[in-house]
Amino acid sequence: MIAPLVVVHGGAGRIAAERQPRIALACRDAARCGLDVLRGGGAVLDAVQAAARVLEDCPELNAGVGAVLSREGTVELDAALMDGATRRIGAIAAVPDLRQPIDLARRVLDDGEHVLLAGPAAWAFAAEHGIAPVDPARLITLRSRARLAEERARRAGVVAPIESLEPTEPAVGDDREHEGGTIGAVAVDAAGRVAAATSTGGIAYKRPGRVGDTPLPGCGTWADDHAAASATGDGEAIIRVTLTRVVADRIAAGASPADAARGAVAELARFGGSGGVICVDRAGRMAAWHDTDTMPVAAATLIDGEVRTAAWAAPRTIDDLAAALAAAPA
Ligand code: GLY
């Protein structure tokens, strides 16, 4: 029997120290929420969806509420979730103005006709399934406005950010996901079934219509018989690496989740990118690895029937994650 386990991330990047406690709390809540689903007899797919919903509602993170803005000031969302045992996957790409993008991805998965729906045209499918877009004002935060303003200023050659919530933090250096904020969850249940979910607003100042790695199977999100993984970071590089599929394939070939995660993330540099990944395997092992400054991670499991949760701002010592979880207070 495997201890049910849910692991979540809040995006690879560089998060200012004062924001880290708020994000850690949201990650811990999300992992706990996913574990509660498993404890209640829910499926791994339900667990990762529940965890992702919590993180999409956290305005500190780049998904749902708080998602970054395109260069036109619009909110366009990518999300996916995948069930390892059946390889069912549902994904949405560049769909505007959804509060819980992962819910629409789930409807795509349950409907089963297609794997991926893109753009505003997906609103018609959403309406058929009881999901309506929200006023973008409910999703756009001061932070997302400031990020866009900084990026516009940087590209216009203005040295100092014209409006910044974090003047002590370096301005966004290019059009990558430097603050992090993509969210993801992976889960394994007592029978060794796994699932993954990922959700993001993409990269600040993206072109409208740009789609990153998150909704693409094997890139930002993957689950199969052996493992589930959720990636974060520079989407274009992650796509070239097919990061989450590489992680799962390495685990299937006998690598530990720790070695698989570390090795796959190392491939990003070849394509000029950086990022991170979380994964679980069917034996109930987990890993998280990133080559960025921070990647908030939290995990929740049962040890001797007691719920244990732990959170890390920048887990580098991946071999110690499970030990830290075991040592967490009940
Ligand atoms: N990793 C998120 C993105 O590039 O869209």
Residues whose N, C-alpha, C, O or C-beta is under 5 A from the ligand:
A	BS01	LIG	T182 T200 G202 I203 G212 D213 T232 G233 D234 G235 E236
